[in-house]
Amino acid sequence: MDVMPQQPPQSPEPSRPPLDASDFSGASALSTFSDPASRDGLPPLSLRTTLRRAALGTVAGAVLVTGAVVTVPDDGKKAAPPPLPGPVSRALAATAAGSPASLSDLTALLGDRQQWVGTHPSDARSWAVLGTAYVEWARRSADAAYYERAEQALKRSLDVRPGENGNTAAWVGLTALASARHDFGTAKKWGETVRARQPKQWTVYPALIEAYAGLGDHKSVNTAVERFTALRAGAPALMQTARMYRDRGWREDALANAQKAADLAGTPAQKAECLALLGELAWERGEPEEAVAQHSAALRTDRAHHPSLAGRARALVALGRTDEARRDYRAALAYLPRPEYMLELGELYESLGQDGEAAGQYARLRETLAQEAVQGVDNALLRGRFEADHGDPDTAVELLDGEWARQHRSAAVADALGWARYRSGDPSAALEYAAHAVDTGGQNASYAYHLGVIQKAVRDYGPARRNLEEALRTNPQFSPLAGPAAQEALDDLTAPPAGG
């Protein structure tokens, strides 16, 4: 059940009652977060069981803790003392600069704040730090159970000091939490509330940009990126700019900004994130060798950057190095069990005729999506994509219609909805969504392939041929299953008619 407030702070109280204060008093606050045998089954306080599979998150997640650290005024006797030199202070210094903290330093920060709020339950600042750090940890470990912890801590922070009384750090945390759960409408509401009250609060912009992108609001994305850059120039802003240009299809501008971000990166974790984006850009323009090189460089820079294992695997598939690709996918999933990696590995197995292994990945994918749904994560887009090709297309249409009705109108949702409608037997209804995805989604080979196939189904052969050619020209190996299907569809269109 969705437990996030659906209105910004000035609106009436959410339907769910606030957590009882006794849940956060003294030692009970710590036991709420640390008992592995509790009803919610959350991992233990030490985080050791999840550290082994933790991975770096997005640059958007890299600044989450900063909002809770630098924006709340000192609370006198209730505030925690400055940390001694060491991993906690390094984590705070890194995030204050807009950089990712190392995993060991982030773990130390979480343990430090957990211990502090256990004996100082009225410290709003530390509750906000803890809550936003939980959001970052959930992103970096692919462990959605931490989102519930984050919500509890952020609500406790607001119970102690409402946002209207200066606790905008907790609002920043709620923006990040909603965005991480793909609840982009709620993220927009919280983020715009922060922006209205503190226009120079730069820490809210990464999550707000992500929310605008999820809603398909390109104009607001552009404005927010410009504002973020004006407030906090540097590698994080350059990364946001590169992603914005990529979504527009401006490859050269995206590449230039991502490279400049890599040159300016101040920590190994930040540099690895920049190199990984360079790898993604190389993959999208059909240069798998360059993609392998960039993702390998990211792993040399920071061996804990597990998303680059999946990125490198994707490029290795395109090079026909499927044994190495399977190795990298399995390694990525061991540390970072993201459902999108399960789908990619399943499709690789299917393309190789290994149906049993593919079915195992698809079953794992379904289980993971169900677990994340319990934690309030909206994975309708990914589930819709999966159902359209490997499950029930009618279910996919229902899921994606719901996303569209919620104003989640990104190019990705438009593409998935169009493809689901085509797969369910309604290519005429699919056409406008697929065309919208191609018009707004930059130079994406998968979008062009879907549109070309749909146009072929409605006998619009000239445009169908052009879009299929565009897909294969952009990235001829964009998918181990769809790539060969695109070539087959194009060959069918260009074959001479029977009889010569």
C-alpha positions as CSV (number, residue, x, y, z in Angstrom):
1,M,0.0,0.0,0.0
2,D,1.3,3.5,-0.8
3,V,2.2,5.2,2.4
4,M,3.7,8.4,0.9
5,P,1.7,11.6,1.5
6,Q,0.0,12.6,-1.7
7,Q,0.1,16.4,-1.0
8,P,2.9,18.8,-0.1
9,P,3.3,19.8,3.6
10,Q,0.8,22.6,3.6
11,S,-2.0,20.3,2.6
12,P,-4.2,18.3,5.0
13,E,-2.7,15.3,6.8
14,P,-2.3,12.1,4.8
15,S,-4.7,9.3,5.2
16,R,-2.3,7.2,7.0
17,P,-1.9,8.3,10.7
18,P,1.6,9.4,11.8
19,L,3.8,6.8,13.5
20,D,3.3,6.6,17.2
21,A,6.0,8.6,19.1
22,S,6.7,5.6,21.3
23,D,8.2,3.8,18.2
24,F,11.0,6.4,18.2
25,S,11.8,6.9,21.9
26,G,15.1,5.9,23.3
27,A,16.3,2.4,22.6
28,S,13.0,1.5,20.9
29,A,14.0,3.7,18.0
30,L,17.0,1.6,17.4
31,S,15.2,-1.7,17.7
32,T,12.6,-0.5,15.2
33,F,15.4,-0.3,12.6
34,S,17.7,-3.1,13.7
35,D,15.7,-6.2,14.6
36,P,16.1,-8.7,11.8
37,A,13.3,-10.9,13.2
38,S,10.7,-8.1,13.3
39,R,7.5,-8.4,11.3
40,D,8.8,-6.3,8.5
41,G,11.9,-8.5,8.0
42,L,14.3,-5.5,7.6
43,P,18.0,-6.2,7.5
44,P,20.2,-5.8,10.6
45,L,21.6,-2.6,11.9
46,S,25.2,-3.3,11.0
47,L,24.3,-3.5,7.3
48,R,27.0,-6.2,6.9
49,T,24.7,-8.6,5.2
50,T,23.8,-6.0,2.5
51,L,27.2,-4.4,2.2
52,R,28.5,-7.3,0.2
53,R,26.0,-6.6,-2.6
54,A,25.7,-2.8,-2.3
55,A,26.5,-0.8,-5.4
56,L,26.9,2.8,-6.4
57,G,23.6,4.7,-7.1
58,T,22.9,7.5,-9.6
59,V,24.3,10.9,-9.3
60,A,20.8,12.0,-8.2
61,G,21.2,9.7,-5.2
62,A,24.7,11.0,-4.5
63,V,23.4,14.3,-3.0
64,L,20.6,12.9,-0.9
65,V,22.3,13.1,2.4
66,T,23.6,16.6,1.7
67,G,20.1,18.1,2.0
68,A,19.7,16.8,5.5
69,V,23.2,17.9,6.5
70,V,23.5,21.5,5.2
71,T,20.1,23.0,5.3
72,V,18.8,22.6,8.9
73,P,19.9,25.2,11.4
74,D,21.6,24.0,14.5
75,D,19.1,22.7,17.1
76,G,21.1,23.7,20.2
77,K,21.3,20.9,22.7
78,K,19.2,18.6,20.6
79,A,21.7,18.6,17.7
80,A,24.4,16.0,17.3
81,P,28.0,17.3,17.8
82,P,30.3,17.6,14.8
83,P,31.7,14.2,13.9
84,L,35.3,13.4,14.7
85,P,37.7,13.0,11.8
86,G,37.1,9.7,10.2
87,P,34.6,7.9,7.9
88,V,31.5,9.8,9.2
89,S,33.1,13.2,8.6
90,R,34.3,12.0,5.2
91,A,30.8,10.9,4.3
92,L,29.4,14.3,5.3
93,A,32.2,16.2,3.5
94,A,31.7,14.2,0.3
95,T,27.9,14.7,0.2
96,A,28.3,18.3,1.1
97,A,30.3,18.7,-2.1
98,G,27.7,16.8,-4.1
99,S,29.8,13.7,-4.5
100,P,28.9,10.1,-3.6
101,A,30.3,8.9,-0.3
102,S,32.2,5.6,-0.4
103,L,30.2,2.6,0.7
104,S,32.2,2.1,3.9
105,D,31.8,5.8,4.8
106,L,28.1,5.7,4.1
107,T,27.8,2.6,6.3
108,A,29.6,4.4,9.1
109,L,27.3,7.4,8.7
110,L,24.3,5.2,9.0
111,G,25.6,3.4,12.1
112,D,26.5,6.7,13.7
113,R,23.1,8.4,13.2
114,Q,21.3,5.2,14.2
115,Q,23.2,5.2,17.5
116,W,22.7,8.9,18.0
117,V,18.9,9.0,17.5
118,G,18.6,6.0,19.8
119,T,19.6,8.2,22.7
120,H,18.5,11.6,21.2
121,P,15.1,10.9,19.7
122,S,14.3,14.7,19.5
123,D,17.1,15.6,17.1
124,A,15.2,16.5,13.9
125,R,18.5,17.0,12.0
126,S,19.8,13.6,12.7
127,W,16.5,11.9,11.8
128,A,16.6,13.7,8.4
129,V,20.2,12.7,7.9
130,L,19.3,9.1,8.7
131,G,16.2,9.0,6.5
132,T,17.9,10.5,3.4
133,A,20.9,8.2,3.9
134,Y,18.5,5.2,4.0
135,V,17.1,6.3,0.6
136,E,20.6,6.4,-0.8
137,W,21.5,3.1,0.7
138,A,18.3,1.5,-0.8
139,R,19.3,2.8,-4.3
140,R,22.8,1.6,-4.0
141,S,22.0,-1.8,-2.7
142,A,18.8,-2.4,-4.6
143,D,17.2,-3.3,-1.3
144,A,13.7,-1.7,-1.3
145,A,13.2,-2.6,2.4
146,Y,15.2,0.5,3.3
147,Y,12.5,2.8,1.8
148,E,10.2,2.0,4.7
149,R,12.9,2.8,7.2
150,A,13.6,6.1,5.3
151,E,10.0,7.1,5.5
152,Q,9.7,6.4,9.2
153,A,12.9,8.4,9.9
154,L,11.8,11.4,7.8
155,K,8.3,11.4,9.4
156,R,10.0,11.4,12.8
157,S,12.1,14.3,11.8
158,L,9.0,16.3,10.8
159,D,7.2,15.3,14.0
160,V,10.0,16.9,15.9
161,R,10.3,19.9,13.7
162,P,7.8,20.6,10.9
163,G,9.0,21.6,7.6
164,E,7.3,25.0,7.9
165,N,9.6,25.7,10.9
166,G,12.7,25.3,8.9
167,N,13.1,21.5,8.5
168,T,13.2,21.6,4.7
169,A,15.9,18.8,4.9
170,A,13.2,16.3,5.7
171,W,11.2,17.6,2.7
172,V,14.2,17.1,0.5
173,G,14.4,13.6,1.8
174,L,10.8,12.9,1.0
175,T,11.3,14.2,-2.5
176,A,14.2,11.8,-3.0
177,L,12.2,8.9,-1.5
178,A,9.2,9.5,-3.7
179,S,11.4,9.7,-6.8
180,A,13.2,6.6,-5.9
181,R,9.9,4.8,-5.6
182,H,8.9,6.1,-9.0
183,D,6.1,8.2,-7.5
184,F,7.0,11.1,-9.6
185,G,3.8,13.2,-8.9
186,T,4.5,13.1,-5.2
187,A,8.2,13.9,-5.7
188,K,7.2,16.9,-7.8
189,K,5.0,18.2,-5.1
190,W,7.6,17.9,-2.3
191,G,10.4,19.2,-4.5
192,E,8.4,22.2,-5.7
193,T,7.5,23.0,-2.1
194,V,11.2,23.1,-1.2
195,R,12.0,25.2,-4.2
196,A,9.2,27.7,-3.4
197,R,10.4,28.1,0.2
198,Q,14.1,28.0,-0.4
199,P,14.9,28.8,-4.1
200,K,18.6,28.4,-3.6
201,Q,18.4,24.9,-2.0
202,W,20.3,23.0,-4.7
203,T,20.1,19.6,-3.0
204,V,16.5,19.1,-4.1
205,Y,17.2,19.5,-7.8
206,P,18.5,16.0,-8.7
207,A,15.4,14.3,-7.4
208,L,13.1,17.0,-8.8
209,I,14.8,16.6,-12.2
210,E,14.2,12.9,-12.1
211,A,10.6,13.4,-11.2
212,Y,10.0,15.8,-14.1
213,A,11.7,13.3,-16.5
214,G,9.4,10.5,-15.2
215,L,6.4,12.7,-15.9
216,G,7.7,13.5,-19.4
217,D,7.8,17.3,-18.6
218,H,10.8,18.2,-20.8
219,K,10.4,21.9,-20.3
220,S,10.6,21.6,-16.5
221,V,13.6,19.3,-16.8
222,N,15.5,21.9,-18.9
223,T,14.6,24.7,-16.5
224,A,15.6,22.6,-13.4
225,V,18.9,21.6,-14.9
226,E,19.7,25.2,-15.8
227,R,18.9,26.2,-12.2
228,F,20.9,23.4,-10.7
229,T,23.9,24.3,-12.8
230,A,23.6,28.0,-11.7
231,L,23.4,27.0,-8.0
232,R,26.0,24.2,-8.0
233,A,28.3,24.0,-11.0
234,G,30.5,21.0,-11.2
235,A,30.5,17.3,-12.1
236,P,26.9,16.6,-10.8
237,A,25.4,19.4,-12.8
238,L,27.4,18.4,-15.9
239,M,26.0,14.8,-15.5
240,Q,22.5,16.1,-15.3
241,T,23.1,18.2,-18.4
242,A,24.5,15.3,-20.2
243,R,21.5,13.2,-19.4
244,M,19.2,16.0,-20.6
245,Y,21.0,16.2,-23.9
246,R,20.9,12.5,-24.3
247,D,17.2,12.4,-23.9
248,R,16.9,15.1,-26.5
249,G,19.0,13.1,-28.9
250,W,21.9,15.6,-28.9
251,R,24.7,13.0,-28.7
252,E,27.7,15.3,-29.2
253,D,26.5,17.7,-26.4
254,A,25.8,14.8,-24.1
255,L,29.2,13.3,-24.7
256,A,31.0,16.6,-24.2
257,N,29.3,17.2,-20.9
258,A,29.8,13.7,-19.6
259,Q,33.5,13.8,-20.5
260,K,33.9,17.1,-18.8
261,A,32.2,15.7,-15.7
262,A,34.7,12.8,-15.7
263,D,37.6,15.2,-15.9
264,L,36.3,17.3,-13.0
265,A,35.2,14.3,-10.8
266,G,36.7,14.7,-7.3
267,T,36.4,11.1,-6.0
268,P,36.7,7.6,-7.4
269,A,33.0,7.0,-6.9
270,Q,32.0,10.1,-8.7
271,K,34.5,9.4,-11.6
272,A,33.2,5.9,-12.0
273,E,29.7,7.2,-12.3
274,C,30.8,9.6,-15.1
275,L,32.7,6.9,-16.9
276,A,29.6,4.6,-16.7
277,L,27.5,7.3,-18.4
278,L,30.2,7.5,-21.1
279,G,29.8,3.8,-21.5
280,E,26.0,4.1,-21.8
281,L,26.3,6.8,-24.4
282,A,28.7,4.7,-26.4
283,W,26.3,1.7,-26.3
284,E,23.4,3.8,-27.4
285,R,25.2,5.0,-30.5
286,G,26.2,1.5,-31.5
287,E,29.9,1.4,-30.3
288,P,30.1,-1.7,-28.1
289,E,33.9,-1.7,-28.0
290,E,34.0,1.8,-26.6
291,A,31.2,0.9,-24.2
292,V,33.2,-2.1,-22.9
293,A,36.3,0.2,-22.5
294,Q,34.4,2.9,-20.5
295,H,32.6,0.5,-18.2
296,S,35.9,-1.4,-17.6
297,A,37.5,1.9,-16.8
298,A,34.7,2.7,-14.3
299,L,35.4,-0.7,-12.6
300,R,39.1,0.0,-12.4
301,T,38.4,3.4,-10.8
302,D,35.9,1.9,-8.3
303,R,35.5,-1.8,-8.2
304,A,32.2,-1.4,-6.3
305,H,30.5,0.3,-9.3
306,H,28.4,-2.7,-10.0
307,P,26.1,-1.1,-12.6
308,S,29.1,-1.1,-14.9
309,L,29.2,-4.8,-14.7
310,A,25.7,-4.9,-16.2
311,G,26.6,-2.1,-18.7
312,R,29.7,-4.0,-19.8
313,A,27.7,-7.2,-20.1
314,R,25.2,-5.5,-22.4
315,A,28.0,-4.4,-24.7
316,L,29.7,-7.8,-24.6
317,V,26.5,-9.4,-25.9
318,A,26.7,-7.1,-28.9
319,L,30.2,-8.3,-29.6
320,G,29.2,-11.9,-29.5
321,R,31.1,-12.5,-26.3
322,T,28.2,-14.2,-24.5
323,D,30.1,-16.2,-22.0
324,E,31.8,-13.1,-20.6
325,A,28.4,-11.3,-20.7
326,R,26.7,-14.0,-18.6
327,R,29.6,-13.8,-16.2
328,D,29.2,-10.0,-15.8
329,Y,25.4,-10.2,-15.5
330,R,25.6,-12.8,-12.8
331,A,28.3,-10.8,-10.9
332,A,26.1,-7.6,-11.2
333,L,23.1,-9.4,-9.9
334,A,25.0,-10.9,-7.0
335,Y,25.8,-7.4,-5.7
336,L,22.9,-5.4,-7.2
337,P,19.8,-7.5,-7.8
338,R,17.9,-5.0,-10.0
339,P,15.0,-6.4,-11.8
340,E,16.0,-4.8,-15.1
341,Y,19.2,-6.8,-15.0
342,M,17.2,-10.0,-14.5
343,L,15.2,-9.2,-17.6
344,E,18.3,-8.5,-19.7
345,L,19.9,-11.7,-18.6
346,G,16.7,-13.7,-19.2
347,E,16.5,-12.3,-22.7
348,L,20.1,-13.2,-23.3
349,Y,19.5,-16.8,-22.2
350,E,16.4,-16.9,-24.4
351,S,18.3,-15.7,-27.5
352,L,20.8,-18.5,-26.9
353,G,18.1,-21.1,-26.7
354,Q,18.6,-21.7,-23.0
355,D,14.9,-21.6,-22.1
356,G,15.2,-23.1,-18.6
357,E,17.7,-20.5,-17.5
358,A,15.6,-17.8,-19.1
359,A,12.5,-19.0,-17.2
360,G,14.5,-18.9,-14.0
361,Q,15.4,-15.3,-14.5
362,Y,11.9,-14.3,-15.4
363,A,10.6,-16.1,-12.2
364,R,13.2,-14.2,-10.2
365,L,12.1,-11.0,-11.9
366,R,8.4,-11.5,-10.9
367,E,9.4,-12.3,-7.3
368,T,11.5,-9.1,-7.0
369,L,8.9,-6.9,-8.5
370,A,6.3,-8.3,-6.0
371,Q,8.7,-7.6,-3.1
372,E,9.4,-4.1,-4.2
373,A,5.7,-3.4,-4.7
374,V,5.2,-4.2,-1.0
375,Q,7.8,-1.5,-0.2
376,G,5.8,1.1,-2.3
377,V,8.0,1.0,-5.4
378,D,6.1,1.6,-8.7
379,N,7.6,-0.8,-11.2
380,A,4.6,-0.7,-13.6
381,L,6.9,0.4,-16.5
382,L,9.3,-2.5,-16.2
383,R,6.6,-5.0,-15.5
384,G,4.6,-3.8,-18.5
385,R,7.6,-4.2,-20.7
386,F,8.1,-7.7,-19.4
387,E,4.5,-8.7,-19.7
388,A,4.2,-7.4,-23.3
389,D,7.0,-9.7,-24.6
390,H,7.1,-12.6,-22.1
391,G,3.8,-12.7,-20.3
392,D,0.3,-11.3,-20.8
393,P,0.1,-8.3,-23.2
394,D,-3.4,-7.4,-21.9
395,T,-2.0,-7.1,-18.4
396,A,0.8,-4.9,-19.8
397,V,-1.8,-2.6,-21.4
398,E,-3.7,-2.3,-18.1
399,L,-0.5,-1.5,-16.2
400,L,0.8,1.0,-18.6
401,D,-2.6,2.7,-19.1
402,G,-2.6,3.2,-15.4
403,E,0.9,4.9,-15.6
404,W,-0.3,7.1,-18.4
405,A,-3.4,8.1,-16.4
406,R,-1.1,9.0,-13.5
407,Q,0.6,11.5,-15.8
408,H,3.7,9.3,-16.1
409,R,4.2,10.3,-19.7
410,S,7.9,9.9,-20.4
411,A,9.1,8.5,-23.8
412,A,9.8,5.2,-22.1
413,V,6.2,4.8,-20.9
414,A,4.8,5.9,-24.3
415,D,7.0,3.4,-26.1
416,A,6.1,0.6,-23.7
417,L,2.4,1.4,-23.9
418,G,2.5,1.5,-27.7
419,W,4.3,-1.8,-27.9
420,A,1.9,-3.4,-25.4
421,R,-1.1,-2.3,-27.4
422,Y,0.5,-3.7,-30.5
423,R,1.3,-7.0,-28.8
424,S,-2.3,-7.2,-27.5
425,G,-3.6,-7.0,-31.1
426,D,-4.4,-3.3,-31.5
427,P,-1.7,-1.7,-33.7
428,S,-3.9,1.2,-34.7
429,A,-4.2,2.3,-31.1
430,A,-0.5,1.7,-30.6
431,L,0.6,4.0,-33.3
432,E,0.3,7.4,-31.6
433,Y,2.1,6.2,-28.5
434,A,5.0,4.7,-30.4
435,A,5.3,7.9,-32.5
436,H,5.3,10.0,-29.4
437,A,8.1,7.9,-28.0
438,V,10.3,8.4,-31.1
439,D,9.5,12.1,-31.3
440,T,10.4,12.8,-27.6
441,G,12.9,10.1,-26.7
442,G,16.0,11.0,-28.6
443,Q,17.7,8.6,-30.9
444,N,16.7,5.3,-29.3
445,A,17.0,2.2,-31.4
446,S,14.3,0.2,-29.5
447,Y,11.8,3.0,-29.9
448,A,12.4,3.2,-33.6
449,Y,12.1,-0.6,-34.0
450,H,8.8,-0.7,-32.2
451,L,7.4,2.2,-34.3
452,G,8.6,0.5,-37.5
453,V,7.0,-2.8,-36.6
454,I,3.7,-1.1,-35.7
455,Q,3.7,0.9,-38.9
456,K,4.3,-2.2,-40.9
457,A,1.3,-3.8,-39.2
458,V,-1.0,-0.9,-40.3
459,R,0.5,-1.1,-43.8
460,D,2.4,2.2,-43.6
461,Y,5.3,0.6,-45.4
462,G,7.5,3.6,-46.3
463,P,7.7,5.0,-42.7
464,A,8.1,1.5,-41.4
465,R,11.1,0.9,-43.5
466,R,12.7,4.2,-42.5
467,N,12.2,3.5,-38.8
468,L,13.6,0.0,-39.0
469,E,16.6,1.3,-40.9
470,E,17.1,4.0,-38.3
471,A,17.0,1.5,-35.4
472,L,19.6,-0.7,-37.1
473,R,21.7,2.2,-38.1
474,T,21.7,3.7,-34.5
475,N,22.6,0.4,-32.8
476,P,22.3,-2.8,-34.8
477,Q,22.7,-5.0,-31.7
478,F,20.4,-3.0,-29.4
479,S,18.8,-6.3,-28.1
480,P,19.7,-10.0,-28.4
481,L,16.1,-10.7,-29.2
482,A,14.7,-7.5,-30.8
483,G,17.8,-6.7,-32.9
484,P,17.5,-9.8,-35.1
485,A,13.7,-9.3,-35.2
486,A,14.3,-5.8,-36.5
487,Q,16.5,-7.0,-39.3
488,E,14.0,-9.7,-40.2
489,A,11.2,-7.2,-40.4
490,L,13.3,-4.9,-42.6
491,D,14.2,-7.7,-44.9
492,D,10.6,-8.6,-45.3
493,L,9.8,-5.1,-46.4
494,T,12.7,-4.9,-48.8
495,A,12.3,-8.3,-50.4
496,P,11.0,-8.3,-54.0
497,P,7.4,-9.3,-54.4
498,A,6.6,-12.9,-55.4
499,G,7.0,-13.3,-59.2
500,G,9.7,-10.7,-59.5
